């Protein structure tokens, strides 16, 4: 990822977040497609969400749909508060 002339200096920390397996596969594929780290991608998604904006262009959303099909990700936003981890 290239630096912009208005780069903002930040401090990052390591975190041990657990997420759904297929969701991570799709996120990693998108990060690879955009030539960025998974952490950078997640930061961008969250910052956009905090402002009520979409983090992705129409083209990227089409690519995400393809990755979702490849990895069998059928979860939707409506599922987010109803997920139960398999034991």
VENCORPE-V372488 format. One record per backbone hydrogen bond with DSSP energy under -1.0 kcal/mol. NH is the residue of the N-H (numbers start at 1). CO is the residue of the C=O. E is the energy in kcal/mol with one decimal. If there is no record, write none. Layout:
((NH	CO	E) (NH	CO	E))
This chain:
((7	4	-1.1) (24	20	-2.1) (25	21	-1.9) (26	22	-2.2) (27	23	-2.6) (28	24	-2.9) (29	25	-2.0) (30	26	-2.4) (31	27	-2.7) (32	28	-2.5) (33	29	-2.6) (34	30	-2.3) (35	32	-1.3) (36	31	-2.6) (41	37	-2.2) (42	38	-2.7) (43	39	-2.6) (44	40	-2.2) (45	41	-2.5) (46	42	-2.6) (47	43	-2.7) (48	44	-2.2) (49	45	-2.6) (50	46	-2.7) (51	48	-1.0) (52	49	-1.9) (53	48	-2.7) (61	57	-2.3) (62	58	-1.6) (63	59	-2.0) (64	60	-2.7) (65	61	-2.1) (66	62	-1.6) (67	63	-2.3) (68	64	-2.7) (69	65	-1.8) (70	66	-2.4) (71	67	-2.5) (73	68	-2.3) (79	76	-1.6) (80	77	-1.7) (82	79	-2.5))
